[in-house]
């Protein structure tokens, strides 16, 4: 099964996500200071996108699958 289209366009490094998040904070703070709800909303949207897209990129662009969960022994008569 191939990589989804969204994962194909996402950058593999963490820096673009950090820049997007910091820019979102700057835009939202500027919006608060200017009294513009549209700027605040745009900043919050930028922060949300950075926070959502980064884990998606990690999941789809990882070279190896995540390790399995802990092994729990079966419970029953021994």
N, CA, C and O atoms as a Tripos MOL2 file, in Angstrom:
@<TRIPOS>MOLECULE
protein
  312   311    78     0     0
PROTEIN
NO_CHARGES

@<TRIPOS>ATOM
      1 N           0.8470   -1.1800    0.0000 N.3       1 UNK1
      2 CA          0.0000    0.0000    0.0000 C.3       1 UNK1
      3 C           0.8890    1.2390    0.0000 C.2       1 UNK1
      4 O           1.8390    1.3150    0.7790 O.2       1 UNK1
      5 N           0.6020    2.1820   -0.8400 N.am      2 UNK2
      6 CA          1.4350    3.3640   -0.9810 C.3       2 UNK2
      7 C           1.2130    4.3760    0.1230 C.2       2 UNK2
      8 O           0.2870    4.2670    0.9270 O.2       2 UNK2
      9 N           2.0850    5.3580    0.1350 N.am      3 UNK3
     10 CA          1.9780    6.4350    1.1060 C.3       3 UNK3
     11 C           0.8470    7.3730    0.7030 C.2       3 UNK3
     12 O           0.7440    7.7400   -0.4680 O.2       3 UNK3
     13 N          -0.0090    7.7700    1.6540 N.am      4 UNK4
     14 CA         -1.0770    8.7130    1.3090 C.3       4 UNK4
     15 C          -0.5140   10.0210    0.7550 C.2       4 UNK4
     16 O           0.6200   10.3990    1.0490 O.2       4 UNK4
     17 N          -1.3180   10.6970   -0.0420 N.am      5 UNK5
     18 CA         -0.8750   11.9290   -0.7040 C.3       5 UNK5
     19 C          -0.4710   12.9820    0.3290 C.2       5 UNK5
     20 O           0.5140   13.6920    0.1290 O.2       5 UNK5
     21 N          -1.2260   13.0920    1.4370 N.am      6 UNK6
     22 CA         -0.8930   14.0740    2.4690 C.3       6 UNK6
     23 C           0.5060   13.8400    3.0110 C.2       6 UNK6
     24 O           1.2690   14.7870    3.1980 O.2       6 UNK6
     25 N           0.8490   12.5750    3.2650 N.am      7 UNK7
     26 CA          2.1710   12.2670    3.8030 C.3       7 UNK7
     27 C           3.2640   12.5660    2.7830 C.2       7 UNK7
     28 O           4.3910   12.8840    3.1650 O.2       7 UNK7
     29 N           2.9530   12.4710    1.5090 N.am      8 UNK8
     30 CA          3.9560   12.7150    0.4790 C.3       8 UNK8
     31 C           4.3620   14.1810    0.4160 C.2       8 UNK8
     32 O           5.4840   14.4920    0.0190 O.2       8 UNK8
     33 N           3.4680   15.0840    0.8010 N.am      9 UNK9
     34 CA          3.8000   16.5050    0.7260 C.3       9 UNK9
     35 C           4.2950   17.0730    2.0540 C.2       9 UNK9
     36 O           4.7430   18.2180    2.0990 O.2       9 UNK9
     37 N           4.2240   16.2990    3.1270 N.am     10 UNK10
     38 CA          4.6760   16.7910    4.4250 C.3      10 UNK10
     39 C           6.1910   16.7060    4.5380 C.2      10 UNK10
     40 O           6.7810   15.7010    4.1430 O.2      10 UNK10
     41 N           6.8340   17.7510    5.0750 N.am     11 UNK11
     42 CA          8.2810   17.6960    5.2640 C.3      11 UNK11
     43 C           8.6470   16.6990    6.3610 C.2      11 UNK11
     44 O           7.8730   16.4690    7.2910 O.2      11 UNK11
     45 N           9.8270   16.1170    6.2390 N.am     12 UNK12
     46 CA         10.2640   15.1110    7.2050 C.3      12 UNK12
     47 C          10.9540   15.7210    8.4190 C.2      12 UNK12
     48 O          11.0280   15.0750    9.4640 O.2      12 UNK12
     49 N          11.4580   16.9390    8.3110 N.am     13 UNK13
     50 CA         12.1720   17.5700    9.4240 C.3      13 UNK13
     51 C          11.1830   18.2600   10.3630 C.2      13 UNK13
     52 O          10.0530   18.5590    9.9750 O.2      13 UNK13
     53 N          11.6130   18.5080   11.5880 N.am     14 UNK14
     54 CA         10.7490   19.1350   12.5910 C.3      14 UNK14
     55 C          10.7100   20.6600   12.4350 C.2      14 UNK14
     56 O           9.7620   21.3000   12.8910 O.2      14 UNK14
     57 N          11.7120   21.2380   11.8060 N.am     15 UNK15
     58 CA         11.8220   22.6940   11.7400 C.3      15 UNK15
     59 C          10.6150   23.3830   11.1000 C.2      15 UNK15
     60 O          10.1570   24.3870   11.6450 O.2      15 UNK15
     61 N          10.0710   22.9010    9.9700 N.am     16 UNK16
     62 CA          8.9120   23.5980    9.3870 C.3      16 UNK16
     63 C           7.7080   23.6380   10.3300 C.2      16 UNK16
     64 O           6.9610   24.6160   10.3410 O.2      16 UNK16
     65 N           7.5230   22.5940   11.1080 N.am     17 UNK17
     66 CA          6.4010   22.5590   12.0500 C.3      17 UNK17
     67 C           6.6230   23.5410   13.2010 C.2      17 UNK17
     68 O           5.6900   24.2090   13.6460 O.2      17 UNK17
     69 N           7.8570   23.6190   13.6720 N.am     18 UNK18
     70 CA          8.1680   24.5810   14.7270 C.3      18 UNK18
     71 C           8.0050   26.0140   14.2360 C.2      18 UNK18
     72 O           7.4780   26.8670   14.9510 O.2      18 UNK18
     73 N           8.4590   26.2740   13.0150 N.am     19 UNK19
     74 CA          8.3160   27.6220   12.4490 C.3      19 UNK19
     75 C           6.8400   27.9720   12.2940 C.2      19 UNK19
     76 O           6.4360   29.0900   12.6100 O.2      19 UNK19
     77 N           6.0280   27.0250   11.8100 N.am     20 UNK20
     78 CA          4.6020   27.2720   11.6580 C.3      20 UNK20
     79 C           3.9520   27.5410   13.0100 C.2      20 UNK20
     80 O           3.1000   28.4230   13.1210 O.2      20 UNK20
     81 N           4.3410   26.7920   14.0380 N.am     21 UNK21
     82 CA          3.7520   26.9880   15.3650 C.3      21 UNK21
     83 C           4.1580   28.3380   15.9540 C.2      21 UNK21
     84 O           3.3170   29.0560   16.4950 O.2      21 UNK21
     85 N           5.4270   28.6840   15.8540 N.am     22 UNK22
     86 CA          5.8960   29.9720   16.3900 C.3      22 UNK22
     87 C           5.2440   31.1230   15.6280 C.2      22 UNK22
     88 O           4.8390   32.1180   16.2310 O.2      22 UNK22
     89 N           5.1430   30.9910   14.3140 N.am     23 UNK23
     90 CA          4.4740   32.0270   13.5240 C.3      23 UNK23
     91 C           3.0120   32.1510   13.9370 C.2      23 UNK23
     92 O           2.4710   33.2560   13.9720 O.2      23 UNK23
     93 N           2.3720   31.0360   14.2470 N.am     24 UNK24
     94 CA          0.9930   31.0700   14.7160 C.3      24 UNK24
     95 C           0.8560   31.8280   16.0200 C.2      24 UNK24
     96 O          -0.0830   32.6040   16.1990 O.2      24 UNK24
     97 N           1.7990   31.6030   16.9370 N.am     25 UNK25
     98 CA          1.7700   32.3450   18.1970 C.3      25 UNK25
     99 C           1.9670   33.8410   17.9500 C.2      25 UNK25
    100 O           1.2860   34.6680   18.5570 O.2      25 UNK25
    101 N           2.8930   34.1860   17.0630 N.am     26 UNK26
    102 CA          3.1440   35.5960   16.7620 C.3      26 UNK26
    103 C           1.9020   36.2410   16.1430 C.2      26 UNK26
    104 O           1.5300   37.3550   16.5120 O.2      26 UNK26
    105 N           1.2690   35.5460   15.2110 N.am     27 UNK27
    106 CA          0.0700   36.0890   14.5620 C.3      27 UNK27
    107 C          -1.0580   36.2380   15.5790 C.2      27 UNK27
    108 O          -1.7540   37.2540   15.5850 O.2      27 UNK27
    109 N          -1.2470   35.2370   16.4390 N.am     28 UNK28
    110 CA         -2.3250   35.2990   17.4300 C.3      28 UNK28
    111 C          -2.0850   36.4200   18.4410 C.2      28 UNK28
    112 O          -3.0220   37.1310   18.8040 O.2      28 UNK28
    113 N          -0.8510   36.5850   18.8990 N.am     29 UNK29
    114 CA         -0.5410   37.6560   19.8520 C.3      29 UNK29
    115 C          -0.7410   39.0220   19.1920 C.2      29 UNK29
    116 O          -1.2810   39.9440   19.8030 O.2      29 UNK29
    117 N          -0.3000   39.1380   17.9370 N.am     30 UNK30
    118 CA         -0.5150   40.3860   17.2060 C.3      30 UNK30
    119 C          -2.0100   40.6760   17.0670 C.2      30 UNK30
    120 O          -2.4390   41.8230   17.1890 O.2      30 UNK30
    121 N          -2.7810   39.6490   16.8170 N.am     31 UNK31
    122 CA         -4.2240   39.8160   16.7160 C.3      31 UNK31
    123 C          -4.8460   40.2660   18.0280 C.2      31 UNK31
    124 O          -5.7480   41.1030   18.0420 O.2      31 UNK31
    125 N          -4.3540   39.7030   19.1360 N.am     32 UNK32
    126 CA         -4.8540   40.1410   20.4400 C.3      32 UNK32
    127 C          -4.5090   41.6080   20.6920 C.2      32 UNK32
    128 O          -5.3470   42.3740   21.1680 O.2      32 UNK32
    129 N          -3.2890   41.9900   20.3750 N.am     33 UNK33
    130 CA         -2.8690   43.3730   20.6120 C.3      33 UNK33
    131 C          -3.6080   44.3530   19.6970 C.2      33 UNK33
    132 O          -3.8940   45.4830   20.0910 O.2      33 UNK33
    133 N          -3.9130   43.9140   18.4800 N.am     34 UNK34
    134 CA         -4.5980   44.7910   17.5370 C.3      34 UNK34
    135 C          -6.1160   44.7330   17.6910 C.2      34 UNK34
    136 O          -6.8340   45.5570   17.1240 O.2      34 UNK34
    137 N          -6.5970   43.7690   18.4510 N.am     35 UNK35
    138 CA         -8.0390   43.6280   18.6260 C.3      35 UNK35
    139 C          -8.7240   43.0150   17.4190 C.2      35 UNK35
    140 O          -9.9070   43.2620   17.1830 O.2      35 UNK35
    141 N          -7.9920   42.2210   16.6550 N.am     36 UNK36
    142 CA         -8.5370   41.6030   15.4480 C.3      36 UNK36
    143 C          -8.7990   40.1270   15.7010 C.2      36 UNK36
    144 O          -7.8690   39.3370   15.8640 O.2      36 UNK36
    145 N         -10.0770   39.7650   15.7310 N.am     37 UNK37
    146 CA        -10.4210   38.3610   15.9630 C.3      37 UNK37
    147 C          -9.9940   37.4800   14.8040 C.2      37 UNK37
    148 O          -9.7110   36.3000   15.0050 O.2      37 UNK37
    149 N          -9.9410   38.0280   13.5860 N.am     38 UNK38
    150 CA         -9.5220   37.2480   12.4320 C.3      38 UNK38
    151 C          -8.0520   36.8490   12.5370 C.2      38 UNK38
    152 O          -7.6850   35.7250   12.1950 O.2      38 UNK38
    153 N          -7.2150   37.7640   13.0090 N.am     39 UNK39
    154 CA         -5.8030   37.4230   13.1860 C.3      39 UNK39
    155 C          -5.6200   36.3860   14.2760 C.2      39 UNK39
    156 O          -4.8040   35.4740   14.1400 O.2      39 UNK39
    157 N          -6.3750   36.5210   15.3590 N.am     40 UNK40
    158 CA         -6.2970   35.5310   16.4390 C.3      40 UNK40
    159 C          -6.7070   34.1630   15.9060 C.2      40 UNK40
    160 O          -6.0400   33.1650   16.1750 O.2      40 UNK40
    161 N          -7.8000   34.1160   15.1540 N.am     41 UNK41
    162 CA         -8.2670   32.8460   14.5940 C.3      41 UNK41
    163 C          -7.2400   32.2530   13.6280 C.2      41 UNK41
    164 O          -7.0170   31.0420   13.6260 O.2      41 UNK41
    165 N          -6.6270   33.0860   12.8230 N.am     42 UNK42
    166 CA         -5.6100   32.5930   11.8900 C.3      42 UNK42
    167 C          -4.4090   32.0320   12.6490 C.2      42 UNK42
    168 O          -3.8620   30.9980   12.2640 O.2      42 UNK42
    169 N          -3.9970   32.7020   13.7200 N.am     43 UNK43
    170 CA         -2.8830   32.2150   14.5190 C.3      43 UNK43
    171 C          -3.1920   30.8950   15.2030 C.2      43 UNK43
    172 O          -2.3560   29.9920   15.2360 O.2      43 UNK43
    173 N          -4.3890   30.7870   15.7460 N.am     44 UNK44
    174 CA         -4.7880   29.5340   16.3990 C.3      44 UNK44
    175 C          -4.8580   28.4060   15.3670 C.2      44 UNK44
    176 O          -4.4600   27.2770   15.6550 O.2      44 UNK44
    177 N          -5.3590   28.7050   14.1770 N.am     45 UNK45
    178 CA         -5.4150   27.7030   13.1210 C.3      45 UNK45
    179 C          -4.0120   27.2450   12.7290 C.2      45 UNK45
    180 O          -3.7950   26.0560   12.4920 O.2      45 UNK45
    181 N          -3.0670   28.1640   12.6570 N.am     46 UNK46
    182 CA         -1.6850   27.8010   12.3300 C.3      46 UNK46
    183 C          -1.0920   26.8950   13.4050 C.2      46 UNK46
    184 O          -0.4160   25.9160   13.0880 O.2      46 UNK46
    185 N          -1.3390   27.2140   14.6640 N.am     47 UNK47
    186 CA         -0.8440   26.3830   15.7660 C.3      47 UNK47
    187 C          -1.4730   25.0000   15.6920 C.2      47 UNK47
    188 O          -0.7840   23.9930   15.8520 O.2      47 UNK47
    189 N          -2.7840   24.9470   15.4500 N.am     48 UNK48
    190 CA         -3.4850   23.6710   15.3540 C.3      48 UNK48
    191 C          -2.9290   22.8270   14.2100 C.2      48 UNK48
    192 O          -2.6980   21.6310   14.3820 O.2      48 UNK48
    193 N          -2.7130   23.4320   13.0520 N.am     49 UNK49
    194 CA         -2.1790   22.6820   11.9200 C.3      49 UNK49
    195 C          -0.7980   22.1150   12.2100 C.2      49 UNK49
    196 O          -0.5070   20.9710   11.8590 O.2      49 UNK49
    197 N           0.0490   22.9060   12.8470 N.am     50 UNK50
    198 CA          1.3850   22.4170   13.1840 C.3      50 UNK50
    199 C           1.3040   21.2570   14.1740 C.2      50 UNK50
    200 O           2.0520   20.2850   14.0680 O.2      50 UNK50
    201 N           0.3880   21.3700   15.1360 N.am     51 UNK51
    202 CA          0.2620   20.3260   16.1570 C.3      51 UNK51
    203 C          -0.3650   19.0540   15.5990 C.2      51 UNK51
    204 O          -0.0970   17.9670   16.1100 O.2      51 UNK51
    205 N          -1.1850   19.1610   14.5730 N.am     52 UNK52
    206 CA         -1.8400   17.9790   14.0000 C.3      52 UNK52
    207 C          -0.9920   17.3540   12.8950 C.2      52 UNK52
    208 O          -0.8830   16.1300   12.8200 O.2      52 UNK52
    209 N          -0.3980   18.1680   12.0470 N.am     53 UNK53
    210 CA          0.3430   17.6290   10.9130 C.3      53 UNK53
    211 C           1.6540   16.9580   11.3230 C.2      53 UNK53
    212 O           2.0970   16.0190   10.6620 O.2      53 UNK53
    213 N           2.2750   17.4250   12.4010 N.am     54 UNK54
    214 CA          3.5520   16.8360   12.8060 C.3      54 UNK54
    215 C           3.4040   15.3710   13.2060 C.2      54 UNK54
    216 O           4.1790   14.5480   12.7180 O.2      54 UNK54
    217 N           2.4500   14.9940   14.0710 N.am     55 UNK55
    218 CA          2.3060   13.5630   14.3790 C.3      55 UNK55
    219 C           1.9060   12.7230   13.1680 C.2      55 UNK55
    220 O           2.3130   11.5670   13.0530 O.2      55 UNK55
    221 N           1.1100   13.3010   12.2610 N.am     56 UNK56
    222 CA          0.7530   12.5640   11.0440 C.3      56 UNK56
    223 C           2.0060   12.2980   10.2150 C.2      56 UNK56
    224 O           2.1910   11.1970    9.6970 O.2      56 UNK56
    225 N           2.8590   13.3000   10.0920 N.am     57 UNK57
    226 CA          4.1010   13.1230    9.3420 C.3      57 UNK57
    227 C           4.9850   12.0800   10.0090 C.2      57 UNK57
    228 O           5.5870   11.2500    9.3270 O.2      57 UNK57
    229 N           5.0690   12.1130   11.3300 N.am     58 UNK58
    230 CA          5.8770   11.1090   12.0340 C.3      58 UNK58
    231 C           5.3460    9.7060   11.7770 C.2      58 UNK58
    232 O           6.1220    8.7740   11.5700 O.2      58 UNK58
    233 N           4.0480    9.5560   11.7890 N.am     59 UNK59
    234 CA          3.4390    8.2370   11.6060 C.3      59 UNK59
    235 C           3.6890    7.6910   10.1990 C.2      59 UNK59
    236 O           4.0630    6.5280   10.0460 O.2      59 UNK59
    237 N           3.4870    8.5100    9.1810 N.am     60 UNK60
    238 CA          3.5780    8.0190    7.8090 C.3      60 UNK60
    239 C           4.9860    8.0200    7.2500 C.2      60 UNK60
    240 O           5.2850    7.2500    6.3370 O.2      60 UNK60
    241 N           5.8570    8.8620    7.7730 N.am     61 UNK61
    242 CA          7.1940    8.9680    7.2010 C.3      61 UNK61
    243 C           8.2550    8.2210    7.9970 C.2      61 UNK61
    244 O           9.4360    8.2870    7.6560 O.2      61 UNK61
    245 N           7.8580    7.5110    9.0500 N.am     62 UNK62
    246 CA          8.8180    6.7580    9.8580 C.3      62 UNK62
    247 C           9.3630    5.5900    9.0270 C.2      62 UNK62
    248 O           8.6290    4.9550    8.2700 O.2      62 UNK62
    249 N          10.6490    5.3230    9.1830 N.am     63 UNK63
    250 CA         11.2790    4.2350    8.4460 C.3      63 UNK63
    251 C          10.8870    2.8680    8.9940 C.2      63 UNK63
    252 O          10.8440    1.8890    8.2490 O.2      63 UNK63
    253 N          10.6080    2.7990   10.2610 N.am     64 UNK64
    254 CA         10.2580    1.5300   10.8800 C.3      64 UNK64
    255 C           8.9260    1.6770   11.6080 C.2      64 UNK64
    256 O           8.5860    2.7670   12.0690 O.2      64 UNK64
    257 N           8.1840    0.6040   11.7090 N.am     65 UNK65
    258 CA          6.9020    0.7040   12.4020 C.3      65 UNK65
    259 C           7.0940    0.9190   13.8920 C.2      65 UNK65
    260 O           8.1450    0.5740   14.4310 O.2      65 UNK65
    261 N           6.0980    1.4830   14.5700 N.am     66 UNK66
    262 CA          6.2310    1.6720   16.0110 C.3      66 UNK66
    263 C           6.3140    0.3270   16.7180 C.2      66 UNK66
    264 O           5.7410   -0.6550   16.2450 O.2      66 UNK66
    265 N           7.0180    0.2690   17.8420 N.am     67 UNK67
    266 CA          7.1490   -1.0060   18.5520 C.3      67 UNK67
    267 C           5.8000   -1.4550   19.0940 C.2      67 UNK67
    268 O           4.9360   -0.6310   19.3950 O.2      67 UNK67
    269 N           5.6240   -2.7690   19.2170 N.am     68 UNK68
    270 CA          4.3570   -3.2590   19.7550 C.3      68 UNK68
    271 C           4.2190   -2.9020   21.2270 C.2      68 UNK68
    272 O           5.1980   -2.5830   21.9020 O.2      68 UNK68
    273 N           3.0040   -2.9610   21.7010 N.am     69 UNK69
    274 CA          2.7430   -2.6550   23.1070 C.3      69 UNK69
    275 C           3.3060   -3.7250   24.0260 C.2      69 UNK69
    276 O           3.8690   -4.7200   23.5690 O.2      69 UNK69
    277 N           3.1490   -3.5120   25.3180 N.am     70 UNK70
    278 CA          3.6940   -4.4940   26.2620 C.3      70 UNK70
    279 C           2.9530   -5.8230   26.1550 C.2      70 UNK70
    280 O           1.7530   -5.8700   25.8840 O.2      70 UNK70
    281 N           3.6900   -6.8810   26.3720 N.am     71 UNK71
    282 CA          3.0680   -8.2020   26.3160 C.3      71 UNK71
    283 C           2.5020   -8.5350   27.6900 C.2      71 UNK71
    284 O           3.2020   -8.5040   28.7020 O.2      71 UNK71
    285 N           1.2300   -8.8510   27.6880 N.am     72 UNK72
    286 CA          0.5540   -9.1690   28.9440 C.3      72 UNK72
    287 C           0.2800  -10.6620   28.9530 C.2      72 UNK72
    288 O          -0.3350  -11.1880   28.0250 O.2      72 UNK72
    289 N           0.7370  -11.3550   30.0060 N.am     73 UNK73
    290 CA          0.4980  -12.8090   30.0380 C.3      73 UNK73
    291 C          -0.9930  -13.1050   30.1840 C.2      73 UNK73
    292 O          -1.7220  -12.3430   30.8200 O.2      73 UNK73
    293 N          -1.4390  -14.1980   29.6010 N.am     74 UNK74
    294 CA         -2.8560  -14.5330   29.7040 C.3      74 UNK74
    295 C          -3.2530  -14.8380   31.1460 C.2      74 UNK74
    296 O          -2.4680  -15.3810   31.9220 O.2      74 UNK74
    297 N          -4.4620  -14.4830   31.4770 N.am     75 UNK75
    298 CA         -4.9790  -14.7210   32.8220 C.3      75 UNK75
    299 C          -5.9200  -15.9190   32.7540 C.2      75 UNK75
    300 O          -6.7810  -15.9870   31.8760 O.2      75 UNK75
    301 N          -5.7640  -16.8270   33.6430 N.am     76 UNK76
    302 CA         -6.6440  -17.9940   33.6630 C.3      76 UNK76
    303 C          -6.1150  -19.0310   34.6310 C.2      76 UNK76
    304 O          -5.1100  -18.8110   35.3070 O.2      76 UNK76
    305 N          -6.7790  -20.1290   34.6920 N.am     77 UNK77
    306 CA         -6.3030  -21.1730   35.6080 C.3      77 UNK77
    307 C          -4.9360  -21.6690   35.1720 C.2      77 UNK77
    308 O          -4.6760  -21.8890   33.9890 O.2      77 UNK77
    309 N          -4.0940  -21.8340   36.1370 N.am     78 UNK78
    310 CA         -2.7190  -22.0950   35.8650 C.3      78 UNK78
    311 C          -2.3170  -23.4670   35.8460 C.2      78 UNK78
    312 O          -1.1440  -23.7630   35.6180 O.2      78 UNK78
@<TRIPOS>BOND
     1     1     2 1
     2     2     3 1
     3     3     4 2
     4     3     5 am
     5     5     6 1
     6     6     7 1
     7     7     8 2
     8     7     9 am
     9     9    10 1
    10    10    11 1
    11    11    12 2
    12    11    13 am
    13    13    14 1
    14    14    15 1
    15    15    16 2
    16    15    17 am
    17    17    18 1
    18    18    19 1
    19    19    20 2
    20    19    21 am
    21    21    22 1
    22    22    23 1
    23    23    24 2
    24    23    25 am
    25    25    26 1
    26    26    27 1
    27    27    28 2
    28    27    29 am
    29    29    30 1
    30    30    31 1
    31    31    32 2
    32    31    33 am
    33    33    34 1
    34    34    35 1
    35    35    36 2
    36    35    37 am
    37    37    38 1
    38    38    39 1
    39    39    40 2
    40    39    41 am
    41    41    42 1
    42    42    43 1
    43    43    44 2
    44    43    45 am
    45    45    46 1
    46    46    47 1
    47    47    48 2
    48    47    49 am
    49    49    50 1
    50    50    51 1
    51    51    52 2
    52    51    53 am
    53    53    54 1
    54    54    55 1
    55    55    56 2
    56    55    57 am
    57    57    58 1
    58    58    59 1
    59    59    60 2
    60    59    61 am
    61    61    62 1
    62    62    63 1
    63    63    64 2
    64    63    65 am
    65    65    66 1
    66    66    67 1
    67    67    68 2
    68    67    69 am
    69    69    70 1
    70    70    71 1
    71    71    72 2
    72    71    73 am
    73    73    74 1
    74    74    75 1
    75    75    76 2
    76    75    77 am
    77    77    78 1
    78    78    79 1
    79    79    80 2
    80    79    81 am
    81    81    82 1
    82    82    83 1
    83    83    84 2
    84    83    85 am
    85    85    86 1
    86    86    87 1
    87    87    88 2
    88    87    89 am
    89    89    90 1
    90    90    91 1
    91    91    92 2
    92    91    93 am
    93    93    94 1
    94    94    95 1
    95    95    96 2
    96    95    97 am
    97    97    98 1
    98    98    99 1
    99    99   100 2
   100    99   101 am
   101   101   102 1
   102   102   103 1
   103   103   104 2
   104   103   105 am
   105   105   106 1
   106   106   107 1
   107   107   108 2
   108   107   109 am
   109   109   110 1
   110   110   111 1
   111   111   112 2
   112   111   113 am
   113   113   114 1
   114   114   115 1
   115   115   116 2
   116   115   117 am
   117   117   118 1
   118   118   119 1
   119   119   120 2
   120   119   121 am
   121   121   122 1
   122   122   123 1
   123   123   124 2
   124   123   125 am
   125   125   126 1
   126   126   127 1
   127   127   128 2
   128   127   129 am
   129   129   130 1
   130   130   131 1
   131   131   132 2
   132   131   133 am
   133   133   134 1
   134   134   135 1
   135   135   136 2
   136   135   137 am
   137   137   138 1
   138   138   139 1
   139   139   140 2
   140   139   141 am
   141   141   142 1
   142   142   143 1
   143   143   144 2
   144   143   145 am
   145   145   146 1
   146   146   147 1
   147   147   148 2
   148   147   149 am
   149   149   150 1
   150   150   151 1
   151   151   152 2
   152   151   153 am
   153   153   154 1
   154   154   155 1
   155   155   156 2
   156   155   157 am
   157   157   158 1
   158   158   159 1
   159   159   160 2
   160   159   161 am
   161   161   162 1
   162   162   163 1
   163   163   164 2
   164   163   165 am
   165   165   166 1
   166   166   167 1
   167   167   168 2
   168   167   169 am
   169   169   170 1
   170   170   171 1
   171   171   172 2
   172   171   173 am
   173   173   174 1
   174   174   175 1
   175   175   176 2
   176   175   177 am
   177   177   178 1
   178   178   179 1
   179   179   180 2
   180   179   181 am
   181   181   182 1
   182   182   183 1
   183   183   184 2
   184   183   185 am
   185   185   186 1
   186   186   187 1
   187   187   188 2
   188   187   189 am
   189   189   190 1
   190   190   191 1
   191   191   192 2
   192   191   193 am
   193   193   194 1
   194   194   195 1
   195   195   196 2
   196   195   197 am
   197   197   198 1
   198   198   199 1
   199   199   200 2
   200   199   201 am
   201   201   202 1
   202   202   203 1
   203   203   204 2
   204   203   205 am
   205   205   206 1
   206   206   207 1
   207   207   208 2
   208   207   209 am
   209   209   210 1
   210   210   211 1
   211   211   212 2
   212   211   213 am
   213   213   214 1
   214   214   215 1
   215   215   216 2
   216   215   217 am
   217   217   218 1
   218   218   219 1
   219   219   220 2
   220   219   221 am
   221   221   222 1
   222   222   223 1
   223   223   224 2
   224   223   225 am
   225   225   226 1
   226   226   227 1
   227   227   228 2
   228   227   229 am
   229   229   230 1
   230   230   231 1
   231   231   232 2
   232   231   233 am
   233   233   234 1
   234   234   235 1
   235   235   236 2
   236   235   237 am
   237   237   238 1
   238   238   239 1
   239   239   240 2
   240   239   241 am
   241   241   242 1
   242   242   243 1
   243   243   244 2
   244   243   245 am
   245   245   246 1
   246   246   247 1
   247   247   248 2
   248   247   249 am
   249   249   250 1
   250   250   251 1
   251   251   252 2
   252   251   253 am
   253   253   254 1
   254   254   255 1
   255   255   256 2
   256   255   257 am
   257   257   258 1
   258   258   259 1
   259   259   260 2
   260   259   261 am
   261   261   262 1
   262   262   263 1
   263   263   264 2
   264   263   265 am
   265   265   266 1
   266   266   267 1
   267   267   268 2
   268   267   269 am
   269   269   270 1
   270   270   271 1
   271   271   272 2
   272   271   273 am
   273   273   274 1
   274   274   275 1
   275   275   276 2
   276   275   277 am
   277   277   278 1
   278   278   279 1
   279   279   280 2
   280   279   281 am
   281   281   282 1
   282   282   283 1
   283   283   284 2
   284   283   285 am
   285   285   286 1
   286   286   287 1
   287   287   288 2
   288   287   289 am
   289   289   290 1
   290   290   291 1
   291   291   292 2
   292   291   293 am
   293   293   294 1
   294   294   295 1
   295   295   296 2
   296   295   297 am
   297   297   298 1
   298   298   299 1
   299   299   300 2
   300   299   301 am
   301   301   302 1
   302   302   303 1
   303   303   304 2
   304   303   305 am
   305   305   306 1
   306   306   307 1
   307   307   308 2
   308   307   309 am
   309   309   310 1
   310   310   311 1
   311   311   312 2
@<TRIPOS>SUBSTRUCTURE
     1 UNK1         2 RESIDUE 1 A UNK
     2 UNK2         6 RESIDUE 1 A UNK
     3 UNK3        10 RESIDUE 1 A UNK
     4 UNK4        14 RESIDUE 1 A UNK
     5 UNK5        18 RESIDUE 1 A UNK
     6 UNK6        22 RESIDUE 1 A UNK
     7 UNK7        26 RESIDUE 1 A UNK
     8 UNK8        30 RESIDUE 1 A UNK
     9 UNK9        34 RESIDUE 1 A UNK
    10 UNK10       38 RESIDUE 1 A UNK
    11 UNK11       42 RESIDUE 1 A UNK
    12 UNK12       46 RESIDUE 1 A UNK
    13 UNK13       50 RESIDUE 1 A UNK
    14 UNK14       54 RESIDUE 1 A UNK
    15 UNK15       58 RESIDUE 1 A UNK
    16 UNK16       62 RESIDUE 1 A UNK
    17 UNK17       66 RESIDUE 1 A UNK
    18 UNK18       70 RESIDUE 1 A UNK
    19 UNK19       74 RESIDUE 1 A UNK
    20 UNK20       78 RESIDUE 1 A UNK
    21 UNK21       82 RESIDUE 1 A UNK
    22 UNK22       86 RESIDUE 1 A UNK
    23 UNK23       90 RESIDUE 1 A UNK
    24 UNK24       94 RESIDUE 1 A UNK
    25 UNK25       98 RESIDUE 1 A UNK
    26 UNK26      102 RESIDUE 1 A UNK
    27 UNK27      106 RESIDUE 1 A UNK
    28 UNK28      110 RESIDUE 1 A UNK
    29 UNK29      114 RESIDUE 1 A UNK
    30 UNK30      118 RESIDUE 1 A UNK
    31 UNK31      122 RESIDUE 1 A UNK
    32 UNK32      126 RESIDUE 1 A UNK
    33 UNK33      130 RESIDUE 1 A UNK
    34 UNK34      134 RESIDUE 1 A UNK
    35 UNK35      138 RESIDUE 1 A UNK
    36 UNK36      142 RESIDUE 1 A UNK
    37 UNK37      146 RESIDUE 1 A UNK
    38 UNK38      150 RESIDUE 1 A UNK
    39 UNK39      154 RESIDUE 1 A UNK
    40 UNK40      158 RESIDUE 1 A UNK
    41 UNK41      162 RESIDUE 1 A UNK
    42 UNK42      166 RESIDUE 1 A UNK
    43 UNK43      170 RESIDUE 1 A UNK
    44 UNK44      174 RESIDUE 1 A UNK
    45 UNK45      178 RESIDUE 1 A UNK
    46 UNK46      182 RESIDUE 1 A UNK
    47 UNK47      186 RESIDUE 1 A UNK
    48 UNK48      190 RESIDUE 1 A UNK
    49 UNK49      194 RESIDUE 1 A UNK
    50 UNK50      198 RESIDUE 1 A UNK
    51 UNK51      202 RESIDUE 1 A UNK
    52 UNK52      206 RESIDUE 1 A UNK
    53 UNK53      210 RESIDUE 1 A UNK
    54 UNK54      214 RESIDUE 1 A UNK
    55 UNK55      218 RESIDUE 1 A UNK
    56 UNK56      222 RESIDUE 1 A UNK
    57 UNK57      226 RESIDUE 1 A UNK
    58 UNK58      230 RESIDUE 1 A UNK
    59 UNK59      234 RESIDUE 1 A UNK
    60 UNK60      238 RESIDUE 1 A UNK
    61 UNK61      242 RESIDUE 1 A UNK
    62 UNK62      246 RESIDUE 1 A UNK
    63 UNK63      250 RESIDUE 1 A UNK
    64 UNK64      254 RESIDUE 1 A UNK
    65 UNK65      258 RESIDUE 1 A UNK
    66 UNK66      262 RESIDUE 1 A UNK
    67 UNK67      266 RESIDUE 1 A UNK
    68 UNK68      270 RESIDUE 1 A UNK
    69 UNK69      274 RESIDUE 1 A UNK
    70 UNK70      278 RESIDUE 1 A UNK
    71 UNK71      282 RESIDUE 1 A UNK
    72 UNK72      286 RESIDUE 1 A UNK
    73 UNK73      290 RESIDUE 1 A UNK
    74 UNK74      294 RESIDUE 1 A UNK
    75 UNK75      298 RESIDUE 1 A UNK
    76 UNK76      302 RESIDUE 1 A UNK
    77 UNK77      306 RESIDUE 1 A UNK
    78 UNK78      310 RESIDUE 1 A UNK
